[in-house]
Every structure is written in C-alpha cells, then in structure tokens.
Amino acid sequence: MSSILGYVPALYFIRNCAGLRYSAFHARLLAPVGRGSAILMRRSTSRSNLSAGPRRGAVALDAMDRKILDVLQRDSRISNLALSERVGLSPAPCSRRVKRLHEEGYISREVAIVDPARVGNTLIAFVSVELDRQREDVLASFERKIAAQKAVQQCYFISGESDYLLVVTCCDMEHYNAFVREVLANEHNIRRFRTSFNLNRVKYETAIDLEMIS
C-alpha cells in the first residue's frame, strides 16, 4: 500500500439542462478512515470519451464484487484470507476477483488517508469561480493551472452561475490569502470568485455506496 495523502484521480459528473458537464481532477482526501482504504474510480477521463461507455473487456459488477469492494473501501490492508471469510468466498477466487477489480480500474489505488488536524491543515475554503470566457481551450488552461496547485484538494466543473467549485485546504488565513493573491488574482479570465469557509464538518466519507449499483 502506498502511504500517500489520499491522492485520488477521479471523474465527477453534474447534470444540467444541456446534458452532462464535468471535469477530471486530482483530489487529496482529508479524513482518517481506519487502517487504509481502496479508492474507487469512474471510468471516463476526458471530454472526448464522455459517451464511450465501459472500457472494452470490462466485466460488470455482481453482488460478490460489491461485497469485496465494500470491505476494501474501509480496510484495504485486510488479508485475502480474512477478506474471503468476510464475503463468504474461497481464498483463490476471492484473490482473482480483487486482481480483476484492480485491472478493470474499479479500484484506482490504495492509500493512507492523513488526518488534516494532526498536520495542522485545518482551514477549508469552498471557492466558487466564474470565468469571463468559457471556450474549451480556456477551460482546459484553467484546469491545468488549478490541478497544479497543492492547496486545491478538489475541483469540480459545475452547472449554475459559477463555472468551478474548488475545495482549498490551508493551515491558516495567511496561507489562504497567499493562495488567492498568487493563483486567483493573477488569473485574468476569472470574472469573480466567492469564498465560504468551513465551520464544522458534519460528515465526511470516502466510500462509495454500492447498493445503488445494479
């Protein structure tokens, strides 16, 4: 298991009246989840293959796959023997299923998720950004710039009045002020941005609900 700060490439979809708008992004997840967790990933990774469907050769998830993923999302360090006992499957076929889930991209990576409070990264800002122009090349340029910022933990391309929603984590207000001046204030295509600060995190969960997947 790679011990990193919850590095998760993923693709998130938000529906609007014109169809699906989305953005690939890289996000660091910020809550302790037991001994380790397996991060699940959706398949598409670019605008060009939005409707491409599952990768060729991919196998649909069955009930046993969902059981295995449910356990691994909460403890990716569990032994194959213990996992097989938990899901009611013999060790050998259980191991083959886990291997296939990795190969098919259902499990994108295994990580150690760091508690932000223990490392002093406690200020969480939600920044909505409205761009002046929305051409494809302009959007791609903005996304590349934001993806390169370590303070940006998550970035969503969203519907509504704003174009992007950023989740920015900092150690204090001085750090956030520096981020705003160096990154947002120097981006000439930003029409406006608004910031809301987290007062209390009521719920945080990295596991995907697999019961709704048929």
N, C-alpha and C positions, 0 to 999 in steps of 0.2 A: 504494500500500500504506500503510495506516495504521500508523504506528510507535507502538504501544502495548504495554503489558506483558502480552502474551498473553491478552487478555480473551476468554473463551470461554463463551457461554451454551450449555448442553448438558443432555441428559436422560439419566440413568443408571438402569438397571433392575436390581433384585436380586430373585430369585425365592425365595419361601418356600412353605410348605405350603399357605397360604391363597391363593396367587396371586402377583401382582406388586406389590411395594411400591417406591415410587420418590419422588424429589424433584427438581424442577427447581432448578438452582443456577447461580451465576455463579462462575467459577473463573479465577484467573490462573495460567498455566502458567509454569514456572520453569527451563527449561533452554535453552541455546543450540542452535538447530537450523539450522545453515548460514546462508544469506542471508535466509531468511524461510520461512514455512510457511502452507499453507492448512489451516484447521481445519474438519474435517467435523462435522456435527451431525445427531443423530437428530431425527425429525420432531415427536413429540408434545411439548406444552409445558404441559399442565395435567392434573390428575387426571381431569377430566371427559371428555377425549378419549383415554383410555388405549387403548381398543379401536377408535378411529376409523379406523385404517389410514392408508395413504399419502394425502397431500393430493390432492384431485381434480385430474386432469390431469397428475399426476406420471408420469414415464417411468422404467421400471425400468432399473437399471444393466446395461450389457452389457460385454463384455470390453474394448472400447476405452475406455469411460468409466472403468473400473477402472484401466487403464493411465495415463490422464490424471491421475486423482486421486492415484495412487501417486507420480507425478512431482511434482505440485503440493504434496503434503504435505511434501515435502522441500525444495522450492525454488519458492516462489510467485512469485518475481521473474523466472523464466525467460521469455524472449520467446516469442511464439506460434510463430515460425518454428523456434526451437530445440526447442520442445515438440513440434511436429508431426513433426520429424525423429526425435525420441526415441521417439515412439509409432508411427511409420510411417503417418502420415495427412497428407493435403494441408492447407496452412495454413488455407484458408477453412472447411472442415468442422470442423477442429480448434477454430478460434475459436468457431464456433457451438456446439459441444459444451461448451466452457468456459462460455460465456454461459448455456446451459441449466442447467448444473450449479449455477451461482450462483442463477439464477432459481428452480430447484426446491428450493433450500435444502440441497443436498448439501454445498456449501461455505458455511459460515456467515459467515466473514470471513477476511481476510488480515492477519497480524500480524507484528511484530518481537518475538521472544522474548528477554527480557533474562536474562543470567546473574546469578543471585542473589548469587553470591560476589563479583562485581565491584561490586555496590552495597551490600554489607555485610549482606544479608538471609540469614543462613546458619543460623539456628536453626529447625528444622522440628519441629513438635509434632503428634502424632496424638491427637486428643481424642475419646474415646467418651462420649456423653451419654445418660443415661437420664432420661426425663421422668416426672413424677409422674402426669400425665394425658395421654391421647392422643386427645382429641376433635379433630375436623377443624379447628375454629376455633383451638384451642390449638396444633396443629401449624403451621398457617398463620402464626400470630403469631410463633412461634419462628423459622420460616424467614425471615420478613421481617426480623427482628432480626439474624439471622446474616448474611443476604445484604448487609446494610448495613455489615458490619464489614470494613474493608480488610485486616486481618490474616488473615482467613479466606480462604484461596485456593480451597478446595474444601469442599463439604458434601454428604454422602450420607445419605439416609434408608435405613436398613439393617434386615435381619432379625436375629434373635437377641436377646440380653439387652439390648443398648443400642438406642436409637432412632435416633441420628445418629452419624456419624463425621465429624469436622472435621479438615481439614488447615490448620494455622495456621503462618504463617512470620513470624519476628521477627528483629530484629537481635541480641538478646541475652536473657538470662533476666530481666532487669529489665523489658524490654518485654513479655515473655510474662506476667510476674506482674501487670503493669498490665492486660493484656487479661483475665486471669482475674478480677481484682477488679472491673473495670468492666463486664464483659459476663456472665460465667458466674455469679459470686457474687450478682449483682443480679437474676438470673432466678429468680423464686420457684417456677416449675414444674419446675425441674431437681431431680430426686431425688438424683442423684450424677453425677460425671464422673471419668474417669480419663485420665491423660496419659502417653504414651510419646514419647520423643524420638529423632529420627533420629541414628544413629551414623555411618552410611555409606550413601550412595545407590548401590546396586549397578547399577540400571538405571533409566533414565527415557526414555520415548518418547512423542511426541505423535501419531505417525502411526497410523492405524487399519489393521489387517491386512485387506486387501480380498480376499485369496484365498479366504476362507471365505464370501464373499457370492456367492450364485448369481444 
